[in-house]
């Protein structure tokens, strides 16, 4: 799997954000545009980055707010419980 990084500038926090884009992600789009949501920063905020098949950023949208569904503790596996040979 071919992975490339794409850097964008977030105007909300004035920081550089790096996205990992795979060739599989790009080839799976219906219209040739990959939409990537990145939550970052403190306080956390989200941007949606539109990347074309040539890995060029076409647009960045800034969310006014975002919500995350809370994960139940039963679906989270603590690292200490994993075998050490993984």
C-alpha positions as CSV (number, residue, x, y, z in Angstrom):
1,X,0.0,0.0,0.0
2,X,1.5,3.3,-1.1
3,X,1.1,6.0,1.6
4,X,1.9,9.7,1.1
5,X,1.6,12.6,3.4
6,X,-0.2,15.8,2.5
7,X,0.4,18.9,4.6
8,X,-2.2,21.6,5.0
9,X,-2.4,24.8,7.0
10,X,-5.3,25.1,9.5
11,X,-6.5,28.7,9.7
12,X,-8.4,28.0,12.9
13,X,-5.3,27.2,15.0
14,X,-2.6,28.5,12.6
15,X,-0.8,25.1,12.6
16,X,0.4,22.8,9.9
17,X,-1.5,19.5,9.8
18,X,-0.2,16.3,8.1
19,X,-2.6,13.8,6.5
20,X,-1.7,10.2,5.6
21,X,-3.2,9.5,2.1
22,X,-3.1,6.0,0.7
23,X,-3.4,5.1,-3.0
24,X,-6.3,2.7,-2.0
25,X,-8.1,5.7,-0.4
26,X,-7.8,7.7,-3.6
27,X,-8.8,4.9,-5.9
28,X,-11.9,4.1,-3.8
29,X,-13.5,7.5,-4.4
30,X,-16.5,7.8,-6.8
31,X,-15.7,11.2,-8.2
32,X,-11.9,11.4,-7.9
33,X,-12.0,13.6,-4.8
34,X,-11.0,12.1,-1.4
35,X,-12.6,13.8,1.6
36,X,-10.5,13.5,4.8
37,X,-11.7,14.8,8.2
38,X,-8.9,15.6,10.6
39,X,-9.6,16.4,14.3
40,X,-6.6,18.1,15.9
41,X,-5.5,20.9,18.1
42,X,-6.4,22.1,21.5
43,X,-9.2,22.8,22.0
44,X,-10.0,20.0,19.4
45,X,-11.5,21.1,16.2
46,X,-12.0,19.5,12.8
47,X,-11.2,20.3,9.2
48,X,-12.3,18.5,6.1
49,X,-9.7,18.4,3.4
50,X,-10.6,17.6,-0.3
51,X,-7.7,15.9,-2.1
52,X,-7.7,15.0,-5.8
53,X,-6.2,11.9,-7.4
54,X,-2.9,13.7,-7.9
55,X,-2.8,14.3,-4.2
56,X,-3.4,18.0,-4.6
57,X,-5.5,19.8,-2.0
58,X,-8.6,21.2,-3.7
59,X,-10.3,22.8,-0.7
60,X,-10.3,22.9,3.1
61,X,-13.5,23.4,5.1
62,X,-13.5,24.4,8.7
63,X,-16.1,23.1,11.0
64,X,-17.9,25.3,13.5
65,X,-18.3,22.4,15.8
66,X,-18.1,18.6,15.8
67,X,-19.5,15.8,17.8
68,X,-18.1,12.4,18.5
69,X,-20.1,9.4,19.6
70,X,-18.8,8.1,22.9
71,X,-17.2,4.7,22.7
72,X,-18.3,2.1,25.2
73,X,-15.5,0.8,27.4
74,X,-16.2,-2.7,26.2
75,X,-15.1,-1.8,22.6
76,X,-11.8,-0.3,23.8
77,X,-8.9,-2.7,24.3
78,X,-6.3,-1.5,26.7
79,X,-2.7,-1.9,25.4
80,X,-1.7,-3.7,28.6
81,X,-4.1,-6.5,27.8
82,X,-2.5,-7.3,24.4
83,X,0.1,-10.1,24.1
84,X,3.6,-8.6,24.1
85,X,4.5,-10.5,20.9
86,X,2.1,-8.5,18.7
